Amino acid sequence: ELRTALAFKAALEKASLDEDGFDPDTLHRLRHPVQTPVDADPRLQDPGFKFALRLFVDTTTSSDSTYNRICQSYQATHADTSMPSLHDMKKFVADLTGIAPIPRDMCMNSCVGFTGPWSDLENCPICGEPRYEQDTGAKERKPRRTFDTIPIGPQLVAQSRDAKNAERM
Ligand SMILES: [Zn+2]
């Protein structure tokens, strides 16, 4: 455990955006934070959309299926509303706030994230479960489970785009 902790410490000391495998859009957002106040996007006037946005924020640490299931239930009782898909909501939030979740592979039993010294492991170092779907025949291997990290920098930038929040901070 001590050796693992030291390996993580060493990885943090060398951490760099360039070597962290970010896609170009995410890197651009991180390096060029939006500095204008949050616009009153017309979609934010739609009660169904506002509900979906709150739901998205409240379920960021839950599985993707949680958002989708609650959206389906909401739509079943509010037939006149259309709920944005999880993909569309992620894009909306990323464009509006500059905040984009960074997906990382994790153990399907939630033991660890495959980061730092564990980046290249094929199996969980705790429970031994395989990292990737087995025998799918697909060219690109699919992780069995991922976790979205919401980077702190863009969150602070987004907070400061509201005058009251900026003053509080
Ligand atoms: Zn595990």
Backbone and ligand atoms as CSV (ligand in chain L), in Angstrom:
chain,resi,resn,atom,element,x,y,z
A,1,GLU,N,N,0.824,-1.204,0.000
A,1,GLU,CA,C,0.000,0.000,0.000
A,1,GLU,C,C,0.858,1.253,0.000
A,2,LEU,N,N,1.955,1.189,0.746
A,2,LEU,CA,C,2.859,2.342,0.792
A,2,LEU,C,C,3.487,2.584,-0.585
A,3,ARG,N,N,3.898,1.469,-1.237
A,3,ARG,CA,C,4.495,1.605,-2.572
A,3,ARG,C,C,3.478,2.198,-3.551
A,4,THR,N,N,2.218,1.746,-3.478
A,4,THR,CA,C,1.177,2.274,-4.369
A,4,THR,C,C,0.963,3.760,-4.104
A,5,ALA,N,N,0.899,4.149,-2.811
A,5,ALA,CA,C,0.692,5.553,-2.466
A,5,ALA,C,C,1.828,6.413,-3.024
A,6,LEU,N,N,3.066,5.902,-2.923
A,6,LEU,CA,C,4.215,6.659,-3.442
A,6,LEU,C,C,4.154,6.769,-4.966
A,7,ALA,N,N,3.696,5.699,-5.616
A,7,ALA,CA,C,3.576,5.732,-7.086
A,7,ALA,C,C,2.536,6.765,-7.510
A,8,PHE,N,N,1.419,6.847,-6.770
A,8,PHE,CA,C,0.407,7.869,-7.080
A,8,PHE,C,C,0.961,9.268,-6.845
A,9,LYS,N,N,1.731,9.430,-5.754
A,9,LYS,CA,C,2.331,10.731,-5.444
A,9,LYS,C,C,3.265,11.150,-6.577
A,10,ALA,N,N,4.082,10.200,-7.054
A,10,ALA,CA,C,5.011,10.503,-8.142
A,10,ALA,C,C,4.235,10.872,-9.412
A,11,ALA,N,N,3.122,10.160,-9.666
A,11,ALA,CA,C,2.321,10.450,-10.862
A,11,ALA,C,C,1.721,11.853,-10.770
A,12,LEU,N,N,1.277,12.239,-9.573
A,12,LEU,CA,C,0.699,13.581,-9.389
A,12,LEU,C,C,1.753,14.661,-9.620
A,13,GLU,N,N,2.979,14.392,-9.154
A,13,GLU,CA,C,4.044,15.387,-9.307
A,13,GLU,C,C,4.382,15.625,-10.773
A,14,LYS,N,N,4.178,14.599,-11.605
A,14,LYS,CA,C,4.507,14.732,-13.030
A,14,LYS,C,C,3.260,15.010,-13.878
A,15,ALA,N,N,2.096,15.201,-13.241
A,15,ALA,CA,C,0.840,15.331,-13.986
A,15,ALA,C,C,0.911,16.478,-14.990
A,16,SER,N,N,0.411,16.238,-16.185
A,16,SER,CA,C,0.429,17.247,-17.237
A,16,SER,C,C,-0.786,17.048,-18.132
A,17,LEU,N,N,-1.406,18.147,-18.525
A,17,LEU,CA,C,-2.577,18.037,-19.405
A,17,LEU,C,C,-2.219,17.346,-20.712
A,18,ASP,N,N,-1.000,17.605,-21.196
A,18,ASP,CA,C,-0.610,17.072,-22.504
A,18,ASP,C,C,-0.520,15.556,-22.520
A,19,GLU,N,N,-0.172,14.980,-21.363
A,19,GLU,CA,C,0.047,13.537,-21.347
A,19,GLU,C,C,-1.116,12.775,-20.743
A,20,ASP,N,N,-2.258,13.449,-20.594
A,20,ASP,CA,C,-3.348,12.792,-19.895
A,20,ASP,C,C,-4.433,12.267,-20.825
A,21,GLY,N,N,-4.172,12.311,-22.133
A,21,GLY,CA,C,-5.093,11.706,-23.079
A,21,GLY,C,C,-6.414,12.443,-23.256
A,22,PHE,N,N,-6.437,13.758,-22.983
A,22,PHE,CA,C,-7.670,14.516,-23.198
A,22,PHE,C,C,-7.950,14.672,-24.684
A,23,ASP,N,N,-9.259,14.692,-25.039
A,23,ASP,CA,C,-9.565,14.983,-26.438
A,23,ASP,C,C,-9.355,16.486,-26.669
A,24,PRO,N,N,-9.122,16.903,-27.926
A,24,PRO,CA,C,-8.768,18.307,-28.215
A,24,PRO,C,C,-9.804,19.319,-27.706
A,25,ASP,N,N,-11.112,18.984,-27.788
A,25,ASP,CA,C,-12.149,19.915,-27.315
A,25,ASP,C,C,-12.010,20.179,-25.818
A,26,THR,N,N,-11.809,19.103,-25.048
A,26,THR,CA,C,-11.678,19.237,-23.594
A,26,THR,C,C,-10.441,20.066,-23.251
A,27,LEU,N,N,-9.334,19.767,-23.934
A,27,LEU,CA,C,-8.097,20.522,-23.690
A,27,LEU,C,C,-8.297,22.000,-23.986
A,28,HIS,N,N,-8.982,22.280,-25.105
A,28,HIS,CA,C,-9.213,23.680,-25.479
A,28,HIS,C,C,-10.051,24.381,-24.409
A,29,ARG,N,N,-11.116,23.689,-23.925
A,29,ARG,CA,C,-11.977,24.288,-22.893
A,29,ARG,C,C,-11.192,24.563,-21.616
A,30,LEU,N,N,-10.292,23.610,-21.246
A,30,LEU,CA,C,-9.510,23.782,-20.016
A,30,LEU,C,C,-8.544,24.958,-20.138
A,31,ARG,N,N,-7.998,25.150,-21.341
A,31,ARG,CA,C,-6.969,26.183,-21.503
A,31,ARG,C,C,-7.538,27.546,-21.874
A,32,HIS,N,N,-8.790,27.557,-22.369
A,32,HIS,CA,C,-9.426,28.820,-22.761
A,32,HIS,C,C,-10.780,28.928,-22.076
A,33,PRO,N,N,-10.795,29.136,-20.750
A,33,PRO,CA,C,-12.070,29.161,-20.036
A,33,PRO,C,C,-12.971,30.292,-20.520
A,34,VAL,N,N,-14.280,30.019,-20.560
A,34,VAL,CA,C,-15.254,31.038,-20.944
A,34,VAL,C,C,-15.259,32.107,-19.856
A,35,GLN,N,N,-15.266,33.389,-20.262
A,35,GLN,CA,C,-15.154,34.455,-19.264
A,35,GLN,C,C,-16.362,35.372,-19.231
A,36,THR,N,N,-17.343,35.119,-20.095
A,36,THR,CA,C,-18.537,35.960,-20.110
A,36,THR,C,C,-19.555,35.399,-19.123
A,37,PRO,N,N,-20.515,36.255,-18.660
A,37,PRO,CA,C,-21.561,35.733,-17.767
A,37,PRO,C,C,-22.382,34.656,-18.473
A,38,VAL,N,N,-22.973,33.768,-17.683
A,38,VAL,CA,C,-23.802,32.701,-18.251
A,38,VAL,C,C,-25.024,33.343,-18.921
A,39,ASP,N,N,-25.185,33.106,-20.179
A,39,ASP,CA,C,-26.325,33.678,-20.905
A,39,ASP,C,C,-27.624,33.004,-20.485
A,40,ALA,N,N,-28.696,33.742,-20.635
A,40,ALA,CA,C,-30.006,33.148,-20.393
A,40,ALA,C,C,-30.385,32.315,-21.612
A,41,ASP,N,N,-29.874,31.111,-21.663
A,41,ASP,CA,C,-30.152,30.221,-22.792
A,41,ASP,C,C,-31.649,29.930,-22.830
A,42,PRO,N,N,-32.294,30.067,-24.016
A,42,PRO,CA,C,-33.747,29.860,-24.090
A,42,PRO,C,C,-34.182,28.495,-23.580
A,43,ARG,N,N,-33.333,27.485,-23.696
A,43,ARG,CA,C,-33.711,26.144,-23.224
A,43,ARG,C,C,-33.919,26.120,-21.708
A,44,LEU,N,N,-33.253,27.069,-21.012
A,44,LEU,CA,C,-33.385,27.091,-19.557
A,44,LEU,C,C,-34.753,27.602,-19.109
A,45,GLN,N,N,-35.560,28.103,-20.067
A,45,GLN,CA,C,-36.921,28.541,-19.733
A,45,GLN,C,C,-37.903,27.370,-19.788
A,46,ASP,N,N,-37.483,26.259,-20.385
A,46,ASP,CA,C,-38.359,25.092,-20.551
A,46,ASP,C,C,-38.320,24.254,-19.261
A,47,PRO,N,N,-39.489,24.091,-18.584
A,47,PRO,CA,C,-39.488,23.366,-17.302
A,47,PRO,C,C,-38.932,21.939,-17.426
A,48,GLY,N,N,-39.252,21.244,-18.520
A,48,GLY,CA,C,-38.751,19.884,-18.701
A,48,GLY,C,C,-37.236,19.871,-18.808
A,49,PHE,N,N,-36.709,20.850,-19.542
A,49,PHE,CA,C,-35.261,20.932,-19.720
A,49,PHE,C,C,-34.593,21.293,-18.395
A,50,LYS,N,N,-35.207,22.222,-17.658
A,50,LYS,CA,C,-34.641,22.611,-16.358
A,50,LYS,C,C,-34.604,21.411,-15.400
A,51,PHE,N,N,-35.687,20.614,-15.453
A,51,PHE,CA,C,-35.719,19.406,-14.616
A,51,PHE,C,C,-34.564,18.480,-15.002
A,52,ALA,N,N,-34.388,18.287,-16.321
A,52,ALA,CA,C,-33.329,17.393,-16.805
A,52,ALA,C,C,-31.946,17.895,-16.379
A,53,LEU,N,N,-31.768,19.222,-16.398
A,53,LEU,CA,C,-30.479,19.800,-16.008
A,53,LEU,C,C,-30.199,19.560,-14.517
A,54,ARG,N,N,-31.233,19.793,-13.680
A,54,ARG,CA,C,-31.069,19.529,-12.247
A,54,ARG,C,C,-30.768,18.050,-12.000
A,55,LEU,N,N,-31.500,17.211,-12.733
A,55,LEU,CA,C,-31.307,15.763,-12.603
A,55,LEU,C,C,-29.883,15.384,-12.986
A,56,PHE,N,N,-29.405,15.970,-14.089
A,56,PHE,CA,C,-28.042,15.681,-14.556
A,56,PHE,C,C,-27.029,16.051,-13.469
A,57,VAL,N,N,-27.193,17.237,-12.879
A,57,VAL,CA,C,-26.260,17.700,-11.843
A,57,VAL,C,C,-26.329,16.775,-10.623
A,58,ASP,N,N,-27.576,16.394,-10.245
A,58,ASP,CA,C,-27.746,15.566,-9.040
A,58,ASP,C,C,-27.286,14.126,-9.231
A,59,THR,N,N,-27.156,13.679,-10.472
A,59,THR,CA,C,-26.802,12.272,-10.696
A,59,THR,C,C,-25.409,12.110,-11.308
A,60,THR,N,N,-24.568,13.150,-11.184
A,60,THR,CA,C,-23.244,13.046,-11.811
A,60,THR,C,C,-22.414,11.920,-11.217
A,61,THR,N,N,-22.679,11.543,-9.963
A,61,THR,CA,C,-21.893,10.458,-9.375
A,61,THR,C,C,-22.611,9.110,-9.487
A,62,SER,N,N,-23.779,9.098,-10.149
A,62,SER,CA,C,-24.511,7.842,-10.336
A,62,SER,C,C,-24.214,7.272,-11.715
A,63,SER,N,N,-24.740,6.088,-11.979
A,63,SER,CA,C,-24.513,5.488,-13.296
A,63,SER,C,C,-25.357,6.215,-14.348
A,64,ASP,N,N,-24.965,6.095,-15.621
A,64,ASP,CA,C,-25.705,6.731,-16.707
A,64,ASP,C,C,-27.157,6.279,-16.733
A,65,SER,N,N,-27.385,5.017,-16.364
A,65,SER,CA,C,-28.744,4.492,-16.458
A,65,SER,C,C,-29.679,5.182,-15.460
A,66,THR,N,N,-29.119,5.747,-14.369
A,66,THR,CA,C,-29.969,6.464,-13.408
A,66,THR,C,C,-30.633,7.659,-14.086
A,67,TYR,N,N,-29.822,8.467,-14.781
A,67,TYR,CA,C,-30.369,9.634,-15.499
A,67,TYR,C,C,-31.415,9.189,-16.510
A,68,ASN,N,N,-31.065,8.178,-17.292
A,68,ASN,CA,C,-31.980,7.732,-18.354
A,68,ASN,C,C,-33.293,7.195,-17.785
A,69,ARG,N,N,-33.210,6.419,-16.711
A,69,ARG,CA,C,-34.432,5.838,-16.129
A,69,ARG,C,C,-35.348,6.922,-15.567
A,70,ILE,N,N,-34.769,7.907,-14.867
A,70,ILE,CA,C,-35.605,8.964,-14.278
A,70,ILE,C,C,-36.231,9.815,-15.397
A,71,CYS,N,N,-35.445,10.070,-16.472
A,71,CYS,CA,C,-35.997,10.810,-17.624
A,71,CYS,C,C,-37.186,10.058,-18.217
A,72,GLN,N,N,-37.054,8.760,-18.351
A,72,GLN,CA,C,-38.155,7.961,-18.915
A,72,GLN,C,C,-39.391,8.051,-18.026
A,73,SER,N,N,-39.193,7.966,-16.709
A,73,SER,CA,C,-40.326,8.059,-15.782
A,73,SER,C,C,-40.987,9.429,-15.880
A,74,TYR,N,N,-40.168,10.488,-15.960
A,74,TYR,CA,C,-40.707,11.851,-16.042
A,74,TYR,C,C,-41.534,12.000,-17.313
A,75,GLN,N,N,-40.980,11.500,-18.419
A,75,GLN,CA,C,-41.689,11.632,-19.694
A,75,GLN,C,C,-42.986,10.827,-19.713
A,76,ALA,N,N,-42.983,9.706,-19.005
A,76,ALA,CA,C,-44.187,8.879,-18.972
A,76,ALA,C,C,-45.340,9.623,-18.310
A,77,THR,N,N,-45.022,10.552,-17.385
A,77,THR,CA,C,-46.075,11.291,-16.682
A,77,THR,C,C,-46.230,12.719,-17.211
A,78,HIS,N,N,-45.311,13.158,-18.079
A,78,HIS,CA,C,-45.396,14.493,-18.688
A,78,HIS,C,C,-45.218,14.324,-20.195
A,79,ALA,N,N,-46.301,13.851,-20.829
A,79,ALA,CA,C,-46.202,13.451,-22.236
A,79,ALA,C,C,-45.843,14.620,-23.158
A,80,ASP,N,N,-46.129,15.860,-22.716
A,80,ASP,CA,C,-45.894,17.018,-23.591
A,80,ASP,C,C,-44.445,17.503,-23.542
A,81,THR,N,N,-43.617,16.910,-22.691
A,81,THR,CA,C,-42.229,17.365,-22.619
A,81,THR,C,C,-41.302,16.363,-23.295
A,82,SER,N,N,-40.206,16.885,-23.821
A,82,SER,CA,C,-39.185,15.980,-24.351
A,82,SER,C,C,-37.909,16.219,-23.557
A,83,MET,N,N,-37.331,15.140,-23.090
A,83,MET,CA,C,-36.140,15.239,-22.261
A,83,MET,C,C,-34.899,15.021,-23.124
A,84,PRO,N,N,-33.870,15.853,-22.922
A,84,PRO,CA,C,-32.644,15.648,-23.696
A,84,PRO,C,C,-31.947,14.343,-23.289
A,85,SER,N,N,-31.311,13.717,-24.257
A,85,SER,CA,C,-30.549,12.502,-23.945
A,85,SER,C,C,-29.353,12.873,-23.067
A,86,LEU,N,N,-28.772,11.887,-22.430
A,86,LEU,CA,C,-27.615,12.145,-21.569
A,86,LEU,C,C,-26.473,12.759,-22.377
A,87,HIS,N,N,-26.274,12.262,-23.582
A,87,HIS,CA,C,-25.212,12.785,-24.452
A,87,HIS,C,C,-25.459,14.258,-24.759
A,88,ASP,N,N,-26.712,14.599,-25.131
A,88,ASP,CA,C,-27.045,15.994,-25.451
A,88,ASP,C,C,-26.884,16.895,-24.222
A,89,MET,N,N,-27.272,16.367,-23.054
A,89,MET,CA,C,-27.165,17.170,-21.829
A,89,MET,C,C,-25.702,17.425,-21.484
A,90,LYS,N,N,-24.859,16.406,-21.639
A,90,LYS,CA,C,-23.424,16.599,-21.373
A,90,LYS,C,C,-22.857,17.689,-22.280
A,91,LYS,N,N,-23.268,17.654,-23.557
A,91,LYS,CA,C,-22.765,18.634,-24.510
A,91,LYS,C,C,-23.271,20.034,-24.147
A,92,PHE,N,N,-24.564,20.128,-23.788
A,92,PHE,CA,C,-25.138,21.420,-23.403
A,92,PHE,C,C,-24.370,22.020,-22.229
A,93,VAL,N,N,-24.152,21.203,-21.194
A,93,VAL,CA,C,-23.469,21.691,-19.991
A,93,VAL,C,C,-22.019,22.071,-20.319
A,94,ALA,N,N,-21.386,21.269,-21.157
A,94,ALA,CA,C,-19.996,21.570,-21.529
A,94,ALA,C,C,-19.918,22.898,-22.287
A,95,ASP,N,N,-20.866,23.117,-23.217
A,95,ASP,CA,C,-20.856,24.363,-23.991
A,95,ASP,C,C,-21.205,25.562,-23.114
A,96,LEU,N,N,-22.196,25.387,-22.227
A,96,LEU,CA,C,-22.669,26.508,-21.410
A,96,LEU,C,C,-21.659,26.886,-20.339
A,97,THR,N,N,-21.049,25.897,-19.717
A,97,THR,CA,C,-20.217,26.159,-18.548
A,97,THR,C,C,-18.732,25.978,-18.799
A,98,GLY,N,N,-18.373,25.327,-19.888
A,98,GLY,CA,C,-16.970,24.996,-20.097
A,98,GLY,C,C,-16.565,23.759,-19.312
A,99,ILE,N,N,-17.540,23.149,-18.602
A,99,ILE,CA,C,-17.233,21.972,-17.794
A,99,ILE,C,C,-17.585,20.713,-18.572
A,100,ALA,N,N,-16.598,19.869,-18.798
A,100,ALA,CA,C,-16.846,18.609,-19.483
A,100,ALA,C,C,-16.352,17.471,-18.600
A,101,PRO,N,N,-17.194,16.468,-18.381
A,101,PRO,CA,C,-16.731,15.334,-17.588
A,101,PRO,C,C,-15.619,14.580,-18.301
A,102,ILE,N,N,-14.667,14.073,-17.547
A,102,ILE,CA,C,-13.560,13.300,-18.116
A,102,ILE,C,C,-13.761,11.840,-17.728
A,103,PRO,N,N,-14.111,10.986,-18.693
A,103,PRO,CA,C,-14.366,9.594,-18.335
A,103,PRO,C,C,-13.072,8.817,-18.100
A,104,ARG,N,N,-13.093,7.985,-17.056
A,104,ARG,CA,C,-11.950,7.116,-16.737
A,104,ARG,C,C,-12.482,5.704,-16.511
A,105,ASP,N,N,-11.676,4.727,-16.884
A,105,ASP,CA,C,-12.065,3.343,-16.618
A,105,ASP,C,C,-12.008,3.102,-15.113
A,106,MET,N,N,-12.931,2.292,-14.623
A,106,MET,CA,C,-12.884,1.903,-13.217
A,106,MET,C,C,-13.244,0.439,-13.087
A,107,CYS,N,N,-12.914,-0.145,-11.936
A,107,CYS,CA,C,-13.281,-1.538,-11.678
A,107,CYS,C,C,-14.802,-1.642,-11.645
A,108,MET,N,N,-15.326,-2.715,-12.211
A,108,MET,CA,C,-16.789,-2.867,-12.232
A,108,MET,C,C,-17.365,-2.990,-10.826
A,109,ASN,N,N,-16.528,-3.327,-9.834
A,109,ASN,CA,C,-16.981,-3.401,-8.443
A,109,ASN,C,C,-16.636,-2.138,-7.657
A,110,SER,N,N,-16.220,-1.089,-8.375
A,110,SER,CA,C,-15.903,0.218,-7.755
A,110,SER,C,C,-14.686,0.183,-6.835
A,111,CYS,N,N,-13.811,-0.811,-6.963
A,111,CYS,CA,C,-12.625,-0.857,-6.085
A,111,CYS,C,C,-11.675,0.300,-6.386
A,112,VAL,N,N,-11.318,0.464,-7.647
A,112,VAL,CA,C,-10.282,1.438,-8.023
A,112,VAL,C,C,-10.617,2.067,-9.375
A,113,GLY,N,N,-9.945,3.212,-9.649
A,113,GLY,CA,C,-9.925,3.769,-10.992
A,113,GLY,C,C,-8.619,3.359,-11.640
A,114,PHE,N,N,-8.653,3.095,-12.937
A,114,PHE,CA,C,-7.416,2.681,-13.623
A,114,PHE,C,C,-6.640,3.930,-14.037
A,115,THR,N,N,-6.041,4.589,-13.042
A,115,THR,CA,C,-5.276,5.810,-13.278
A,115,THR,C,C,-3.890,5.646,-12.650
A,116,GLY,N,N,-3.022,6.625,-12.899
A,116,GLY,CA,C,-1.688,6.619,-12.293
A,116,GLY,C,C,-0.988,5.293,-12.507
A,117,PRO,N,N,-0.436,4.703,-11.439
A,117,PRO,CA,C,0.312,3.446,-11.603
A,117,PRO,C,C,-0.575,2.288,-12.070
A,118,TRP,N,N,-1.892,2.471,-12.042
A,118,TRP,CA,C,-2.800,1.404,-12.458
A,118,TRP,C,C,-3.342,1.626,-13.877
A,119,SER,N,N,-2.811,2.641,-14.580
A,119,SER,CA,C,-3.335,2.999,-15.906
A,119,SER,C,C,-3.343,1.837,-16.890
A,120,ASP,N,N,-2.315,1.005,-16.819
A,120,ASP,CA,C,-2.177,-0.047,-17.837
A,120,ASP,C,C,-2.636,-1.427,-17.372
A,121,LEU,N,N,-3.208,-1.512,-16.180
A,121,LEU,CA,C,-3.620,-2.823,-15.673
A,121,LEU,C,C,-4.788,-3.392,-16.473
A,122,GLU,N,N,-4.792,-4.689,-16.630
A,122,GLU,CA,C,-5.874,-5.391,-17.333
A,122,GLU,C,C,-6.938,-5.887,-16.359
A,123,ASN,N,N,-6.522,-6.032,-15.079
A,123,ASN,CA,C,-7.436,-6.539,-14.047
A,123,ASN,C,C,-7.374,-5.636,-12.823
A,124,CYS,N,N,-8.443,-5.629,-12.056
A,124,CYS,CA,C,-8.475,-4.836,-10.823
A,124,CYS,C,C,-7.425,-5.391,-9.843
A,125,PRO,N,N,-6.568,-4.492,-9.273
A,125,PRO,CA,C,-5.552,-4.966,-8.331
A,125,PRO,C,C,-6.152,-5.426,-7.000
A,126,ILE,N,N,-7.410,-5.124,-6.746
A,126,ILE,CA,C,-8.048,-5.500,-5.475
A,126,ILE,C,C,-8.839,-6.803,-5.638
A,127,CYS,N,N,-9.789,-6.817,-6.596
A,127,CYS,CA,C,-10.687,-7.978,-6.693
A,127,CYS,C,C,-10.376,-8.876,-7.893
A,128,GLY,N,N,-9.497,-8.408,-8.799
A,128,GLY,CA,C,-9.076,-9.256,-9.910
A,128,GLY,C,C,-10.008,-9.285,-11.104
A,129,GLU,N,N,-11.146,-8.574,-11.042
A,129,GLU,CA,C,-12.084,-8.571,-12.177
A,129,GLU,C,C,-11.427,-7.925,-13.401
A,130,PRO,N,N,-11.702,-8.471,-14.617
A,130,PRO,CA,C,-11.143,-7.856,-15.826
A,130,PRO,C,C,-11.643,-6.417,-16.011
A,131,ARG,N,N,-10.753,-5.574,-16.536
A,131,ARG,CA,C,-11.087,-4.170,-16.786
A,131,ARG,C,C,-12.033,-4.028,-17.981
A,132,TYR,N,N,-11.795,-4.837,-19.027
A,132,TYR,CA,C,-12.536,-4.680,-20.288
A,132,TYR,C,C,-13.557,-5.792,-20.478
A,133,GLU,N,N,-14.571,-5.491,-21.314
A,133,GLU,CA,C,-15.511,-6.527,-21.748
A,133,GLU,C,C,-14.695,-7.629,-22.418
A,134,GLN,N,N,-15.070,-8.873,-22.173
A,134,GLN,CA,C,-14.301,-9.989,-22.719
A,134,GLN,C,C,-14.961,-10.527,-23.988
A,135,ASP,N,N,-14.109,-10.898,-24.951
A,135,ASP,CA,C,-14.557,-11.604,-26.165
A,135,ASP,C,C,-15.705,-10.914,-26.886
A,136,THR,N,N,-15.611,-9.578,-27.038
A,136,THR,CA,C,-16.684,-8.874,-27.746
A,136,THR,C,C,-16.465,-8.927,-29.256
A,137,GLY,N,N,-15.240,-9.207,-29.685
A,137,GLY,CA,C,-14.936,-9.240,-31.111
A,137,GLY,C,C,-14.719,-7.846,-31.691
A,138,ALA,N,N,-14.998,-6.804,-30.909
A,138,ALA,CA,C,-14.814,-5.432,-31.400
A,138,ALA,C,C,-13.328,-5.088,-31.420
A,139,LYS,N,N,-12.960,-4.192,-32.354
A,139,LYS,CA,C,-11.557,-3.806,-32.474
A,139,LYS,C,C,-11.114,-2.998,-31.261
A,140,GLU,N,N,-11.956,-2.024,-30.863
A,140,GLU,CA,C,-11.616,-1.199,-29.717
A,140,GLU,C,C,-12.194,-1.825,-28.455
A,141,ARG,N,N,-11.356,-2.017,-27.462
A,141,ARG,CA,C,-11.823,-2.672,-26.246
A,141,ARG,C,C,-12.706,-1.728,-25.432
A,142,LYS,N,N,-13.772,-2.294,-24.888
A,142,LYS,CA,C,-14.731,-1.468,-24.149
A,142,LYS,C,C,-14.572,-1.727,-22.653
A,143,PRO,N,N,-14.306,-0.638,-21.871
A,143,PRO,CA,C,-14.216,-0.844,-20.423
A,143,PRO,C,C,-15.561,-1.310,-19.873
A,144,ARG,N,N,-15.516,-2.134,-18.847
A,144,ARG,CA,C,-16.766,-2.652,-18.273
A,144,ARG,C,C,-17.492,-1.575,-17.489
A,145,ARG,N,N,-16.736,-0.615,-16.951
A,145,ARG,CA,C,-17.366,0.469,-16.209
A,145,ARG,C,C,-16.477,1.699,-16.269
A,146,THR,N,N,-17.080,2.878,-16.333
A,146,THR,CA,C,-16.305,4.113,-16.318
A,146,THR,C,C,-16.852,5.039,-15.241
A,147,PHE,N,N,-16.038,6.031,-14.890
A,147,PHE,CA,C,-16.431,7.035,-13.916
A,147,PHE,C,C,-16.097,8.397,-14.496
A,148,ASP,N,N,-17.035,9.353,-14.396
A,148,ASP,CA,C,-16.779,10.699,-14.905
A,148,ASP,C,C,-16.172,11.573,-13.817
A,149,THR,N,N,-14.987,12.129,-14.112
A,149,THR,CA,C,-14.389,13.117,-13.224
A,149,THR,C,C,-14.793,14.501,-13.717
A,150,ILE,N,N,-15.239,15.357,-12.791
A,150,ILE,CA,C,-15.550,16.744,-13.157
A,150,ILE,C,C,-14.384,17.598,-12.665
A,151,PRO,N,N,-13.519,18.089,-13.581
A,151,PRO,CA,C,-12.318,18.808,-13.134
A,151,PRO,C,C,-12.680,20.075,-12.350
A,152,ILE,N,N,-11.886,20.388,-11.326
A,152,ILE,CA,C,-12.194,21.490,-10.408
A,152,ILE,C,C,-11.986,22.857,-11.069
A,153,GLY,N,N,-10.968,22.977,-11.942
A,153,GLY,CA,C,-10.655,24.288,-12.542
A,153,GLY,C,C,-11.858,24.918,-13.241
A,154,PRO,N,N,-12.433,24.223,-14.228
A,154,PRO,CA,C,-13.591,24.791,-14.923
A,154,PRO,C,C,-14.790,25.029,-14.001
A,155,GLN,N,N,-14.916,24.242,-12.920
A,155,GLN,CA,C,-16.016,24.485,-11.976
A,155,GLN,C,C,-15.838,25.846,-11.304
A,156,LEU,N,N,-14.589,26.160,-10.916
A,156,LEU,CA,C,-14.326,27.457,-10.263
A,156,LEU,C,C,-14.546,28.595,-11.254
A,157,VAL,N,N,-14.121,28.375,-12.520
A,157,VAL,CA,C,-14.336,29.399,-13.548
A,157,VAL,C,C,-15.832,29.646,-13.722
A,158,ALA,N,N,-16.610,28.548,-13.786
A,158,ALA,CA,C,-18.052,28.673,-13.986
A,158,ALA,C,C,-18.689,29.423,-12.820
A,159,GLN,N,N,-18.242,29.121,-11.591
A,159,GLN,CA,C,-18.782,29.814,-10.413
A,159,GLN,C,C,-18.541,31.319,-10.507
A,160,SER,N,N,-17.361,31.686,-11.012
A,160,SER,CA,C,-17.006,33.096,-11.031
A,160,SER,C,C,-17.693,33.855,-12.170
A,161,ARG,N,N,-18.425,33.136,-13.025
A,161,ARG,CA,C,-19.131,33.817,-14.127
A,161,ARG,C,C,-20.469,34.392,-13.660
A,162,ASP,N,N,-20.845,34.105,-12.440
A,162,ASP,CA,C,-22.045,34.701,-11.876
A,162,ASP,C,C,-21.584,35.745,-10.860
A,163,ALA,N,N,-22.070,36.998,-11.003
A,163,ALA,CA,C,-21.549,38.098,-10.190
A,163,ALA,C,C,-21.660,37.801,-8.694
A,164,LYS,N,N,-22.843,37.291,-8.265
A,164,LYS,CA,C,-23.030,37.034,-6.828
A,164,LYS,C,C,-22.073,35.954,-6.334
A,165,ASN,N,N,-21.958,34.873,-7.118
A,165,ASN,CA,C,-21.056,33.797,-6.725
A,165,ASN,C,C,-19.611,34.278,-6.674
A,166,ALA,N,N,-19.230,35.095,-7.643
A,166,ALA,CA,C,-17.855,35.602,-7.694
A,166,ALA,C,C,-17.557,36.375,-6.420
A,167,GLU,N,N,-18.537,37.202,-5.980
A,167,GLU,CA,C,-18.343,37.981,-4.762
A,167,GLU,C,C,-18.223,37.059,-3.555
A,168,ARG,N,N,-19.083,36.031,-3.482
A,168,ARG,CA,C,-19.025,35.081,-2.367
A,168,ARG,C,C,-17.674,34.378,-2.331
A,169,MET,N,N,-17.173,34.009,-3.541
A,169,MET,CA,C,-15.896,33.283,-3.583
A,169,MET,C,C,-14.752,34.180,-3.113
L,1,ZN,ZN,ZN,-12.168,-4.522,-8.167
